Amino acid sequence: MRFEPRSEDEAAALLRDLVRAPSPLRIEGGGTRTTIGRPIQTAATLSTRALAGVSLYEPAEMVVSVRTGTPVAELEALLAGKGQMLPFEPPDFRALLGSAGEPTVGGVVAGNLSGPRRIQAGACRDSLIGLRFVNGRGELLRAGGRVMKNVTGLDLVKLLCGSWGTLALLLEATFKVLPRPEASLTLCFAGLSDDEAVALMCAAMGTPFPPSAAAHLPAGAGGARARTLLRLEGFRDSVRYRAERLAASLAGHGAAERIEGQESAELWRAVRDVRPLVEPRERAIWRLSLPPRRGAETVARIRAERSCAVLYDWAGGLVWLATEERDDAGAAPIRAAAAAAGGHAMLVRASPELRARVPPFHPPSARVRALEAGIKKAFDPAGIFNPGLREAGI
């Protein structure tokens, strides 16, 4: 059974009816990320596709409110028409996950999905200032507001962003937006080892000319030679000046090639969407969140036990790792290495069988799990929203 409410009131009424005889629901937007998380068995799907459109856009105030079923591409096109953009550069994982459909605003918010610009502009939740949603009691609620200085009440916006549809049905999201940069330029350093690349990226972030994105593609990740990429954005003259100064300050790592225009844009879309690791498709894909300076040593520790291909983003703070799906796809050594560095590891792509056997989300401590269970109970007492997607029993 499939439900597609066309208004907030219809969505709230529908959920009130469904709660009377609780039945598990899969919450879905564009359907592009349904293979993330534990496989769940539900009697029905509740889609937000019909809840689309912009409800408020004030370019002068740099604020936009949009219904969660709106395709991300439509929102980005609207903002581009006014010379603006979403700061956090939302990724598109259709190629990585082998999915179809259109990524929606609600899906981006539910996963707190953020691209290469996160190291400068913050994550999705840092640009999100308001949400309208329906909880598991069928109550229509609002968190945050439509102005950036709104600080009243509990910060439920940050809690719901990244909850993967397990706490509420998201109906409308309000973002602060930024001007689109006039120019963009990428400095490319060739042939560096992982250790050297992470050192270079961290050094670049500590200069007076920090890049808006920093990534490392080892040899074989989209090219025969390793490439370390630093992106600068802003006014054209400023970008050129900062690029010269940044390249000079990093001269000890070698000469930097300059990449501009469409070639630069396409390169960063590939990093954003993890395209270098898409094939071969039978490999499992892990996402490691780490302290940037610990990225290379964490990968080295994993490689001592298991063969893998990697891509570094966020100056080494985000590591995408592809490995064979045999056994547990390396869950034990990968999670042990991530935890030792003070980070965590999420299994993003794997077969349903493996995702049922190996927890895709990094297992929390007993205290954190108890807290998560209490939050789930408060928002969704009957446990109908994406039950078990993050953790069994929650």
C-alpha positions in Angstrom: 0.0 0.0 0.0 1.3 3.5 -0.9 0.2 6.8 0.6 1.0 10.2 -1.1 -0.5 13.1 0.9 -0.9 16.3 -0.9 -1.0 18.8 2.0 0.3 19.1 5.6 -3.2 18.6 7.0 -3.8 15.5 4.9 -0.5 14.1 6.1 -1.3 14.7 9.7 -4.8 13.3 9.4 -3.4 10.2 7.6 -0.9 9.5 10.3 -3.6 10.0 13.1 -5.6 7.3 11.3 -2.6 5.0 10.9 -1.6 5.3 14.5 -4.9 3.9 15.7 -3.9 0.5 14.4 -0.1 0.9 14.3 1.5 -0.6 11.2 5.2 0.0 10.1 5.7 2.6 7.5 8.6 3.2 5.1 9.1 7.0 4.7 10.2 7.8 1.2 11.0 10.8 -0.9 12.5 10.3 -4.3 13.4 6.7 -3.5 17.1 7.2 -4.3 18.5 6.0 -1.0 16.2 3.1 0.0 19.1 0.7 0.2 20.8 2.6 3.0 20.4 1.2 6.5 19.0 -2.1 7.6 16.4 -3.8 5.4 13.0 -3.1 6.8 9.7 -4.9 6.4 6.7 -2.5 6.2 3.1 -2.9 5.2 3.0 0.5 3.5 5.1 3.3 2.1 4.4 7.0 2.8 5.8 9.2 0.1 6.4 12.9 0.2 6.6 13.3 -3.6 3.3 15.2 -3.8 4.4 17.6 -1.0 6.5 19.7 -3.4 7.1 23.4 -4.2 8.6 26.5 -2.7 6.5 28.1 0.0 8.8 31.1 0.8 11.8 32.6 -1.0 13.3 35.9 0.1 16.5 36.4 -2.0 17.4 39.6 -0.2 17.2 37.8 3.2 18.9 34.7 1.7 16.2 32.4 3.1 14.2 29.8 1.4 11.4 27.5 2.6 10.6 24.4 0.5 8.4 21.4 0.9 10.3 18.2 1.4 9.1 16.4 -1.7 10.7 19.0 -3.9 13.6 17.7 -6.1 16.9 19.1 -5.1 17.7 19.9 -8.7 14.6 22.2 -8.9 15.6 24.1 -5.7 19.2 24.5 -6.9 17.9 25.8 -10.3 15.7 28.3 -8.5 18.5 29.6 -6.3 20.9 29.7 -9.3 18.5 32.0 -11.1 19.1 34.6 -8.3 22.8 33.9 -8.1 22.5 31.9 -4.9 23.1 28.3 -3.7 22.7 25.8 -0.9 25.9 26.2 1.1 26.5 22.5 1.8 26.7 21.1 -1.7 24.2 18.2 -1.4 25.5 15.0 -3.0 23.7 12.7 -5.5 24.3 9.0 -4.7 22.2 7.5 -7.5 25.3 6.2 -9.4 26.9 4.9 -6.2 23.8 3.1 -5.0 22.5 2.1 -8.4 19.2 3.8 -7.8 16.8 5.8 -9.9 14.3 8.6 -9.1 15.1 12.2 -8.1 16.9 13.2 -4.9 14.5 15.3 -2.8 15.0 18.0 -0.2 13.5 15.7 2.5 16.0 13.0 1.7 18.9 15.3 2.0 17.7 16.6 5.3 16.9 13.2 6.7 20.4 12.0 5.9 22.2 15.3 6.8 23.9 14.8 3.4 26.7 17.3 2.7 29.3 17.6 0.0 32.9 18.8 -0.3 32.1 22.4 0.8 31.2 21.1 4.3 34.7 22.0 5.5 34.0 25.7 4.9 30.2 26.1 5.0 29.2 23.4 7.4 26.9 20.5 7.0 23.3 20.4 5.9 22.1 20.9 9.5 24.2 24.0 9.8 22.2 25.7 7.0 18.8 24.3 8.2 17.0 26.9 10.4 13.5 25.5 10.4 11.3 22.4 10.0 7.7 21.6 9.8 6.9 17.9 10.5 4.3 15.4 11.8 5.3 13.2 14.7 4.2 9.7 15.4 1.0 10.9 17.2 -0.1 12.7 14.0 0.6 16.1 15.5 1.6 18.9 13.1 4.6 20.7 14.6 7.2 23.3 13.8 10.8 23.6 15.0 13.0 26.6 14.4 11.7 29.4 12.2 12.2 31.3 9.0 14.7 33.8 10.3 18.3 33.1 11.0 18.3 34.7 14.5 15.5 32.5 15.8 16.8 30.7 18.9 13.6 30.0 20.9 12.8 26.5 22.2 14.7 23.3 21.9 16.9 22.8 18.8 14.8 20.0 17.3 16.0 21.0 13.9 19.5 19.6 14.5 18.0 16.5 16.1 15.7 15.7 13.2 18.3 16.4 10.5 20.2 13.1 10.1 17.5 11.0 11.8 16.9 9.1 8.5 13.1 9.3 8.7 12.9 7.4 12.0 11.4 10.1 14.2 9.0 12.2 12.1 7.5 12.8 8.6 9.3 16.0 7.4 7.0 18.4 5.5 8.9 21.6 5.0 12.5 22.8 5.4 13.8 26.3 5.7 17.5 27.0 4.7 19.8 30.0 4.8 21.5 30.3 1.4 24.6 31.9 0.2 25.7 33.9 -3.0 27.1 31.7 -5.7 30.9 32.3 -6.1 31.8 34.4 -9.1 34.8 32.1 -9.9 36.2 28.8 -8.9 39.7 27.4 -9.3 41.3 24.0 -8.3 44.9 23.5 -7.5 46.0 19.9 -8.3 49.1 18.3 -6.8 50.1 15.1 -8.5 51.7 11.9 -7.2 51.4 12.4 -3.5 51.1 9.4 -1.1 48.1 9.3 1.2 50.2 10.6 4.1 51.6 13.4 2.1 48.2 14.4 0.7 46.6 14.5 4.2 49.5 16.6 5.5 49.1 19.0 2.5 45.4 19.3 2.9 45.6 20.0 6.6 48.4 22.5 6.0 46.2 24.3 3.4 43.3 24.6 5.9 45.7 26.2 8.4 46.8 29.0 6.0 45.2 32.4 5.6 43.9 31.1 2.3 41.9 28.0 3.2 40.2 26.2 0.3 36.4 25.6 0.2 37.1 21.9 -0.5 40.1 19.6 -0.2 40.1 16.0 -1.5 42.6 13.3 -2.4 42.1 10.7 -5.1 44.8 8.0 -4.8 46.2 6.4 -8.0 43.4 4.4 -9.6 40.6 6.5 -8.2 39.6 8.1 -11.4 43.1 8.5 -12.8 46.4 6.7 -13.3 48.2 9.1 -10.9 47.3 10.3 -7.4 45.7 13.8 -7.3 45.3 16.1 -4.4 42.7 18.8 -5.0 42.2 22.2 -3.3 39.3 24.4 -4.5 39.2 28.1 -4.0 36.0 30.1 -4.6 34.9 33.7 -4.6 35.5 36.9 -6.5 37.7 36.3 -9.6 40.6 38.5 -8.6 40.5 37.2 -5.0 40.5 33.6 -6.2 43.6 34.2 -8.4 45.5 36.0 -5.7 44.7 33.3 -3.0 45.5 30.5 -5.4 49.0 32.1 -6.0 49.6 32.6 -2.4 48.3 29.1 -1.4 50.4 27.4 -4.1 53.5 29.3 -2.9 52.9 28.3 0.7 52.6 24.6 -0.3 55.5 24.6 -2.8 57.4 22.0 -0.7 54.8 19.5 -1.9 55.5 20.1 -5.5 54.1 22.3 -8.3 50.4 22.7 -8.6 48.4 22.5 -11.8 45.5 24.9 -12.1 42.1 23.6 -13.2 39.3 25.9 -14.0 35.9 26.1 -15.6 33.8 23.0 -16.5 36.7 20.7 -15.9 37.0 21.8 -12.3 33.3 21.7 -11.7 33.0 18.1 -13.1 36.0 17.0 -11.0 34.3 18.2 -7.8 30.9 16.6 -8.8 32.8 13.3 -9.1 34.3 13.8 -5.6 30.9 14.8 -4.2 29.1 11.8 -5.6 31.9 9.3 -5.0 32.0 8.4 -8.6 35.6 7.0 -8.6 34.4 4.1 -6.3 31.2 3.3 -8.1 32.7 0.3 -10.0 33.0 -2.6 -9.5 29.5 -2.6 -8.2 29.8 -5.8 -6.2 32.1 -4.1 -3.7 30.8 -2.8 -0.4 31.2 0.9 0.3 32.0 2.3 3.7 31.9 5.9 4.9 34.4 6.8 7.6 34.1 10.1 9.6 37.5 10.8 11.2 39.7 13.6 12.6 41.3 14.8 9.3 44.9 14.2 10.4 44.0 10.6 11.3 42.6 9.7 7.8 45.7 8.2 6.2 46.9 6.3 9.2 43.4 4.8 9.7 43.4 3.6 6.1 46.9 2.2 6.5 45.7 0.2 9.6 42.7 -1.2 7.6 44.9 -2.1 4.6 47.2 -4.1 6.9 44.2 -6.5 7.2 42.2 -6.0 4.1 42.5 -4.8 0.5 40.5 -1.6 -0.3 40.3 1.4 -2.5 39.7 4.8 -1.0 38.8 8.5 -1.7 39.5 11.2 0.8 37.3 14.3 1.2 36.9 17.1 3.8 40.7 17.4 4.0 40.9 13.8 5.2 38.0 13.9 7.6 35.8 11.9 5.3 37.1 8.6 3.9 35.1 6.6 1.4 36.3 3.0 1.3 35.5 0.2 -1.1 36.2 -3.4 -0.3 35.1 -6.9 -1.2 31.8 -8.0 0.4 33.2 -11.3 1.5 32.8 -12.2 5.2 31.5 -9.1 6.9 32.9 -6.7 4.3 35.7 -5.9 6.8 33.3 -4.5 9.5 35.5 -5.6 12.4 38.9 -4.1 11.3 37.3 -1.1 9.7 35.2 -0.1 12.7 38.1 -0.9 15.1 40.4 1.4 13.1 37.8 4.2 12.9 37.1 4.0 16.6 40.8 4.0 17.5 41.1 7.3 15.6 38.1 8.8 17.4 35.7 8.4 14.5 33.0 6.0 13.2 32.2 3.9 10.1 28.9 3.5 8.3 28.2 0.8 5.7 26.6 2.7 2.9 26.4 0.1 0.1 26.0 -3.6 0.5 23.6 -6.5 -0.3 20.4 -6.8 1.7 21.8 -10.0 3.3 24.9 -8.2 4.6 23.0 -5.2 5.7 20.7 -7.5 7.7 23.7 -9.2 9.3 26.1 -6.3 9.8 24.7 -3.1 11.4 25.1 -0.4 8.7 25.3 2.4 11.2 28.1 2.4 13.7 26.9 0.6 16.8 26.4 3.1 19.6 27.5 2.6 23.2 24.8 1.3 25.7 24.2 4.8 27.0 23.8 6.4 23.6 21.5 3.6 22.5 19.3 4.1 25.6 19.1 7.8 24.8 18.2 7.0 21.1 15.5 4.6 22.3 14.0 7.3 24.6 14.0 9.9 21.8 12.4 7.4 19.4 9.7 6.7 22.0 9.0 10.4 22.5 8.6 11.2 18.8 7.2 7.9 17.6 5.5 6.0 20.4 4.0 3.3 18.2 7.3 2.8 16.3 5.8 3.2 12.9 8.5 5.4 11.1 11.2 3.3 9.3 11.3 0.8 12.2 14.7 -0.8 12.6 16.4 1.1 9.8 19.1 2.5 12.0 19.1 -0.1 14.7 17.2 -3.3 15.4 14.3 -2.6 17.8 14.4 1.2 17.4 
